[in-house]
Amino acid sequence: MARPDSGSANIDRKGPPKDYRVPVAGTLLTRRLGDQQIVVKVLAEGFEYEPRCYRSLSAIAREVTGTRWNGLLFFGLAERRDA
């Protein structure tokens, strides 16, 4: 017996919802660190830095600095909250 369509066929469950602070695909994010200019391209699914694709801005910030960073803070898309 066929079940009536509940409308759930249009729900995309591939991953978590996109963070509203991340700009639309195609946007270039820039950050100067010392004498280095860091340019990251926002993709539909992730980010491109130099020739590689990354799942998060935090991964790029870690790659560039060698330390753990919140990627949104590193690229100026969020402000630090005081504890």
N, C-alpha and C positions, 0 to 999 in steps of 0.2 A: 504494500500500500504506500503510495507516495505521500510524503509529508508536505504540508503547505510551506511555501517560502516565507521564512521569518525575516527576510531582509538582511541576514547576516552574511550573505555572499559578497557584499560590497565592503566588508571590513577587512583592512589590510593588517595582518598579524605577523608580518615578517620580522618586526623588531619593535623596540620601544618607540613612543612618539618622538618626533623631532623636537629638540629644544628650541623654544621661540627666540632665544638669544643668538642662535647661529643664523647668519644671513643666507639668502637664497643661493642655490647652485650657480656657479659662474663668478661669484664675488671673490675678489682677491683681498686677503688679509695681509697686512704688512707689520713688521716689527723690527726695529733696529736694536741690535744687541752688540755693543762695542762697535767694531768697524764692519760688522756683518749685517746685511739687509736680508731679513727673512721674509719670503713671499710664499703664501699658502693659498691655493685655489680651493674653494668650497665646491665639492662634487655633490651629486644627488645622494650618493651613499658614501660618505667619508670625505677625505681631504687629500690633496696632492701637494707634496713638498719635494722640490727637485724632481727626480724622475720616479719617485715612489709614492704609493697610495697608503694612507693611514686611516684607521677607523676612528681616531679621536685627535683632537687638538692637543690633549695632554701628552699623547705619544710623541707628537712632533716637538713639543716643548722639552720633553725629556731627551729626545735625540739631539737637540740643539744645545741644551745647557748641561746635560749630564746629570741633572738633578730632577726630582719630582716636582711638577708644577700642575696646578689646575689650568688646563688649556684655555678656558674662557677668561681667566684672570690674566694669563700671560699675553693674550692677544687683545686685551682691553674690552672684552665683550661683557664682563661682569665686574662688579666692584667688591672689594674685600669687605666682609662684615666683621666688625669687632665683636669679640666674644663677650 
